[in-house]
Amino acid sequence: MNFYEKTSEAVPTLSKSEQEVFNYIVKNLHVVKNMSIRQLSEKCFVSTTTLFRFVKKLGYEGYSEFIDDVRETEYESRRVEIPNIVANDDYRDSYLKNVIEAVKVITDEKIDKFDKLMSRNPDIYILAEGLSAEVATYFKRLFVSCGYNAEIPGEEYEFKRILKKVKKDDILLVLSYNGNNKSVIHRIERIFAISTPSIVSITRSDNNAIQNMSDLNFYVFADEIEYEGEDITSRIGMIAIMETLMYKRIVSDRNSGTTFHKM
């Protein structure tokens, strides 16, 4: 059975320490699949007894059943999907599940951290390429509509202009499905040579370079699809995450009776 399907109902009930173990597993499926319960417990700094209780809480009878699902899910994530997958009835179910999982695994802690960053009224600079750049355009409109200054430095001259004004309290929003885009990483490094804004990123769920560079990372799930050499993997999970975060911020702001727009 798919690991995410099996554990989806239990994820919201996890404690903070259990959520940390879950996040480690999700981001390191390729490593965890070959770990014994003792090895995983040592890696997560918990006892084997605690890890066994954690596995039971996720809905598994034991560690062997848990690790079988991890292996199957990791294998499926590496399969090269053919374009006609989008025509299959089961793809519609998979598509919806991916979106639901992306939102379900957002913890209250991450929502609160994002809300605190946004409460500083930062300028937001969005780094993205390919299909993710199209999502960035929508995000910019969403932020501007909510009263924030947001920019997408596409051309080099636009990026150089940002280098002259980026501040520590600003947000660098990085959208990269695979999380290892070298040109995006290079731009992050150039910004950090001048200032240290908070990095908020949205990447896929495995361990990747951009996720490791981030102050706050949200991860998405998707069936990876390539058509005639072009990446057409869905970015709907990215949109679902950001809309969830921003709608939550709007509601919180209204409940507190404060002004949402920047002055």
Buried (B, 14 or more C-beta within 10 A) or exposed (E): EBBBEBBBEBBEEBEEEBBBBBBBBBBBBBBBBEBEBEEBBBBBEBEBEBBBEBBBBBBBEEBEBBBBBBBBBBEEBEEEBEEEBBEEEEBEEBBEBBBBBBBBBBBEEBBEBBBEBBEEEBBBBBBBBBBBBEBBEBBBEBBEEBEBBBBBBBEEEEBEEBBEEBEEBBBBBBBBBBBBBEEBBEBBEEBBEEBBBBBBBBBBBBBBBBBEBBBBBBBBBBBBBEEEEEBBBBBBBBBBBBBBBBEBBEEBBEEEEEEBEEE
